[in-house]
Amino acid sequence: MELLGPRDGKETVILQDEDMVDWHFRANNSSTEKLWGVYGYLEGYGHVWYDDTYLAPGETTDCWAADEVWTGEKTADAWATAWTFERQVADEISYGYYVG
């Protein structure tokens, strides 16, 4: 899973208290197995729904979430979860940012 973060992942972002941030999530099936039930979760926001919930090997899907940010040093924690025929697979990522 790739988390692009505020302003499409630029390293330097100027955010103010109560700004709305558009988070962009990308799930990529880098395995050789088919994935189904692909979904994401952004801490403090909730579920984020991908465009596709079924991914063949090598396929990618995206989703977006808009959330308000508050003053201070923050971390956005996100997860992606899916299933193969035999097991659940998951990935997580953290994105640190500062709101002035």
Sequence and secondary structure as in RCSB ss.txt:
>XXXX:A:sequence
MELLGPRDGKETVILQDEDMVDWHFRANNSSTEKLWGVYGYLEGYGHVWYDDTYLAPGETTDCWAADEVWTGEKT
ADAWATAWTFERQVADEISYGYYVG
>XXXX:A:secstr
 EE  GGGG SS    TT EEEEEEEEE  SSS EEEEEEEETTTEEE  S SEE TT EEEEEEEEE  SEEEE
EEEEEEEE SS EEEEEEEEEEEE 
